[in-house]
Amino acid sequence: MSETHVEKLLEAVGDASQVLILPHNNPDPDAIAAAVALRYLLTEKLGLEAHIAYRGIIARAENRALVRYLGRPLQRLRASDLQPGTCLVLVDAQPGAGNAPLSPEARVAIVIDHHPRRDVADAAAFVEVRPDVGATSTILTEYLQGAGLKPAAPIATALFYGIRSDTVGLSRGASPADTAAFCYLQSQVDLEALSRIEYAQVPAGYFKNIVSSLQRARVYENVVIAYVGPVDYPDLAAEMADILLRLRGIRWVVCIGAYKDLLTVSVRTLNQRGAGQLVQDIIGDRGTAGGHGAMAGGQIPLKGEDPDQVALHLGQRALQQLRVAPGVTGKPFI
């Protein structure tokens, strides 16, 4: 990343008195790390007051441990945060995306993301959207390097974990840029802290959810469909999808959970492409969806509908899209 790229990023802040950095709703390690790294960059180079806010929930044990390790830099988004004159920045998200904290009409100055590009992002003064890389943390690592800033251990650890989690240790959707950033950060990582984050303790309910998910999952040839029912937090369906993809002989997993008045859908595949398109085909115009080649997600507002019936319909659509023969009966595997 050249100094010119960094200069253009800094210029996009303009004469704003403060900066509000917004990761996607329910931020994951990649979003958290990218937001913290960008705050560091802006503070060091411009001396501006920069805040990080999120609209959803941070519930996954690893994510909560990461936030604690970083000194709790994220705060819940409040209406008062969106003041005139504030420079709005989206990281690991884009305007109009289903998990974005702002409406498509919001005036966003900077967009940095690694998901497929959305046209509405072009309205921003600065756009760095690179779907060819596996993590937004990789992009921010390059910007820190371009700015001549060496991150302290906590930020380096967060960026390293962000890349590691989004690419599953460089095994899923990783690019040469991800590998380069991963190797650059490796010597700066706080290994003890990283271990505490990755193996954060979980409540007993977590294991109950695993048991419930395994009991509800059904195997259709090389596809697993699992409706896990009501979940305590929206990321749980994604966690279960990651676990179920490890089943021998499985190429696709569609995991569905009901969180409050939303149905959350997570798709995982061993293929390097297709997950994003599949989740969009499943959800259609009933909700929002997006993702990468090997992992994707979406959500549907229930609006009073029976979540069990909606989940059943989504599962059937998934089987149709994956060309599983209509006569195939789903089989439990425990």
C-alpha positions in Angstrom: 0.0 0.0 0.0 1.6 3.3 -1.1 1.7 6.6 0.8 -0.6 8.0 -1.9 -3.4 5.5 -0.9 -3.0 6.6 2.7 -3.1 10.3 1.8 -6.3 9.8 -0.1 -7.8 8.0 2.9 -6.8 10.9 5.2 -8.1 13.5 2.8 -11.5 11.9 2.8 -11.9 12.8 6.5 -12.0 16.5 5.3 -12.5 19.1 8.0 -14.5 16.8 10.3 -14.1 17.5 14.0 -14.6 13.8 14.9 -14.8 10.4 13.2 -17.3 7.7 13.9 -16.1 4.2 12.8 -18.9 1.7 12.3 -18.3 -2.0 11.7 -21.2 -4.2 10.7 -23.9 -5.2 13.1 -22.8 -8.0 15.5 -19.2 -7.3 14.7 -16.8 -10.3 14.4 -13.1 -10.4 15.0 -12.3 -9.1 11.5 -14.6 -6.1 11.8 -13.4 -5.4 15.4 -9.8 -5.5 14.4 -10.2 -3.4 11.3 -12.1 -0.7 13.2 -9.5 -0.5 16.0 -6.7 -0.4 13.4 -8.3 2.4 11.5 -8.9 4.4 14.7 -5.2 4.0 15.4 -4.3 5.2 12.0 -6.5 8.2 12.0 -5.5 9.2 15.5 -1.8 8.9 14.8 -1.9 10.7 11.5 -4.6 13.4 12.0 -4.8 13.7 15.8 -8.6 13.4 15.5 -10.9 12.0 18.1 -12.3 8.8 16.6 -14.9 6.5 18.2 -16.1 3.0 17.3 -19.8 2.2 17.6 -21.9 -0.9 16.7 -25.6 -1.4 16.4 -26.1 -5.1 17.1 -24.7 -7.4 19.7 -21.3 -8.9 20.6 -22.2 -12.2 22.2 -19.8 -14.9 20.9 -17.3 -15.8 23.6 -14.2 -15.2 21.5 -15.5 -11.8 20.3 -16.2 -10.7 23.8 -12.8 -11.8 24.9 -11.1 -9.9 22.0 -13.0 -6.7 23.0 -12.0 -7.0 26.6 -8.4 -7.5 25.6 -8.5 -4.4 23.5 -9.8 -2.3 26.4 -13.5 -2.3 25.3 -13.0 0.2 22.4 -16.5 -0.4 21.0 -19.6 1.3 22.3 -23.3 0.8 21.4 -24.4 3.2 18.7 -26.7 6.0 19.9 -28.8 8.4 17.9 -26.7 11.2 19.5 -23.5 9.8 17.9 -24.8 10.7 14.4 -24.2 14.4 14.7 -23.8 16.8 11.7 -20.1 17.3 10.9 -19.2 13.8 12.0 -17.2 11.8 9.5 -18.9 8.4 9.1 -16.8 5.4 8.2 -17.9 1.9 7.5 -15.5 -1.0 7.9 -16.2 -4.6 6.9 -19.5 -3.3 5.7 -21.1 -1.2 3.0 -24.1 1.1 2.7 -27.2 -0.9 1.9 -25.9 -4.3 3.1 -28.2 -6.2 5.3 -25.8 -6.1 8.3 -24.8 -2.4 7.8 -25.7 -0.1 10.7 -26.7 2.8 8.5 -29.3 3.2 5.8 -28.2 3.4 2.1 -29.1 7.1 2.2 -26.6 8.0 5.0 -23.7 10.2 3.9 -20.7 7.9 4.5 -17.3 9.4 3.9 -15.2 6.3 3.9 -15.9 2.6 3.1 -13.3 -0.1 3.6 -14.5 -3.7 3.0 -13.7 -7.0 1.5 -17.2 -8.1 0.5 -18.6 -7.9 -3.0 -18.9 -4.2 -4.0 -22.2 -2.5 -3.9 -23.0 0.4 -6.2 -24.2 2.7 -3.3 -20.7 2.6 -1.9 -19.5 4.7 -4.8 -21.1 7.8 -3.2 -18.5 7.8 -0.5 -15.5 10.1 -0.8 -13.1 7.2 -0.3 -13.8 3.6 -1.2 -11.5 0.7 -0.7 -13.5 -2.5 -1.4 -11.5 -5.5 -2.3 -13.5 -8.8 -2.6 -10.3 -10.5 -3.7 -8.9 -10.5 -0.2 -10.1 -12.7 2.6 -10.3 -10.2 5.4 -10.7 -6.4 6.0 -8.0 -6.8 8.6 -5.6 -7.5 5.7 -6.5 -4.2 4.1 -6.0 -2.2 7.3 -2.6 -4.0 7.9 -1.5 -2.7 4.5 -2.7 0.8 5.3 -0.7 0.8 8.5 2.3 -0.3 6.7 1.8 2.3 4.0 1.5 5.0 6.8 4.7 3.8 8.4 3.0 2.7 11.5 3.9 -0.4 13.4 0.9 -1.6 15.5 1.4 -2.3 19.1 0.9 -5.9 20.2 -2.9 -5.6 21.0 -3.7 -4.2 17.5 -1.4 -6.6 15.8 -2.9 -9.5 17.7 -6.4 -8.4 16.8 -5.5 -8.0 13.1 -3.8 -11.4 13.1 -6.9 -13.0 14.7 -9.2 -11.2 12.3 -7.3 -12.6 9.3 -7.0 -16.0 10.9 -10.7 -16.3 11.8 -12.1 -15.0 8.5 -9.8 -17.2 6.4 -9.8 -20.2 8.8 -6.0 -20.0 9.1 -5.5 -19.0 5.4 -7.3 -22.1 4.3 -10.6 -20.4 3.0 -10.7 -17.6 0.6 -7.2 -16.3 1.4 -5.2 -14.3 -1.2 -1.5 -13.6 -1.4 -2.2 -10.3 0.3 -3.7 -12.1 3.3 -0.7 -14.4 3.5 1.7 -11.4 3.4 -0.2 -9.6 6.2 -0.5 -12.7 8.3 3.2 -13.3 8.1 4.0 -9.7 8.8 1.8 -9.6 11.9 2.9 -13.0 13.3 6.0 -11.9 15.0 4.1 -9.0 16.8 1.3 -11.2 18.2 0.7 -11.6 21.9 0.5 -15.3 21.8 -0.8 -15.7 25.4 -3.6 -13.3 24.8 -4.4 -14.9 21.5 -4.8 -18.2 23.2 -7.1 -16.8 25.8 -9.3 -15.2 23.1 -9.5 -18.3 20.9 -10.3 -20.6 23.8 -12.5 -18.2 25.8 -14.8 -20.0 28.2 -18.4 -20.4 27.3 -21.6 -20.9 29.3 -23.3 -24.3 29.7 -26.0 -23.1 27.3 -23.5 -23.1 24.4 -23.1 -26.9 24.7 -26.8 -27.3 24.9 -27.1 -25.4 21.7 -24.6 -27.7 20.0 -26.5 -30.7 21.1 -29.8 -29.2 19.9 -28.2 -28.3 16.5 -26.8 -31.8 16.0 -30.1 -33.4 16.9 -32.0 -31.1 14.5 -29.5 -31.3 11.6 -30.5 -33.5 8.6 -28.2 -34.8 5.9 -29.2 -34.7 2.2 -26.5 -36.4 0.2 -23.6 -33.9 0.6 -25.7 -31.2 2.1 -26.7 -30.5 5.8 -29.7 -28.4 6.6 -30.1 -27.5 10.3 -32.8 -25.3 11.9 -31.5 -24.8 15.4 -34.6 -23.0 16.6 -34.5 -20.0 19.0 -30.9 -18.8 19.7 -29.5 -16.6 22.4 -27.5 -14.5 19.9 -27.5 -14.1 16.1 -24.0 -15.4 15.6 -24.9 -18.8 16.9 -26.2 -20.1 13.6 -22.9 -19.3 12.0 -21.0 -21.1 14.8 -23.1 -24.2 14.3 -22.6 -24.0 10.5 -18.8 -24.0 11.0 -19.0 -27.1 13.2 -21.4 -29.0 10.9 -19.1 -28.3 7.8 -16.6 -30.6 9.5 -18.8 -33.7 8.9 -17.1 -36.1 6.6 -18.6 -36.1 3.1 -20.4 -32.8 3.4 -19.9 -29.9 0.9 -22.6 -27.5 1.9 -24.2 -26.5 5.2 -27.3 -24.2 5.7 -27.9 -23.4 9.3 -30.9 -21.3 10.4 -31.7 -19.8 13.8 -34.5 -17.6 15.2 -33.3 -14.5 17.1 -36.0 -12.3 18.4 -38.0 -11.2 15.4 -35.4 -12.3 12.8 -34.5 -15.5 11.1 -30.7 -15.7 10.6 -29.3 -17.9 7.9 -25.7 -19.0 7.6 -24.2 -20.8 4.6 -20.9 -22.6 4.6 -19.3 -24.6 1.8 -16.0 -26.4 1.1 -16.1 -24.9 -2.4 -14.3 -21.7 -3.0 -17.3 -20.0 -4.5 -21.1 -20.0 -4.4 -22.1 -19.4 -0.8 -23.0 -15.7 -1.4 -25.1 -16.5 -4.4 -26.8 -19.4 -2.6 -27.9 -17.4 0.4 -29.3 -14.6 -1.9 -31.2 -17.2 -3.9 -32.6 -18.8 -0.7 -33.7 -15.5 0.9 -34.7 -13.6 -2.3 -36.5 -10.4 -1.6 -37.8 -11.5 1.8 -34.7 -10.1 3.6 -31.1 -9.2 3.1 -28.1 -11.5 2.3 -24.5 -11.4 1.2 -21.1 -13.0 1.7 -18.1 -14.6 0.1 -17.4 -17.6 -2.0 -17.2 -20.1 0.9 -19.2 -18.4 3.6 -22.3 -16.2 3.6 -25.3 -15.1 5.7 -28.5 -13.3 5.7 -31.6 -12.4 7.7 -35.3 -12.3 7.3 -37.7 -10.2 9.4 -40.4 -12.6 10.6 -43.2 -10.0 10.9 -45.3 -12.4 12.9 -44.7 -15.4 10.7 -44.1 -18.8 12.3 -40.3 -19.2 12.3 -40.5 -23.0 12.0 -42.5 -22.7 8.7 -40.2 -20.0 7.3 -37.2 -22.1 8.1 -38.7 -25.2 6.5 -39.4 -23.1 3.3 -35.8 -21.8 3.3 -34.4 -25.3 3.7 -36.5 -26.6 0.8 -35.3 -23.7 -1.4 -31.7 -24.5 -0.5 -32.1 -28.1 -1.5 -33.6 -27.0 -4.8 -30.8 -24.6 -5.5 -28.2 -27.3 -4.7 -30.0 -29.7 -7.0 -30.7 -32.3 -4.4 -33.3 -34.8 -5.8 -36.8 -34.1 -4.5 -37.2 -37.6 -3.3 -34.1 -37.6 -1.0 -35.1 -37.8 2.7 -33.0 -36.0 5.2 -31.3 -38.3 7.6 -30.2 -37.5 11.2 -26.6 -38.4 11.9 -26.8 -38.8 15.7 
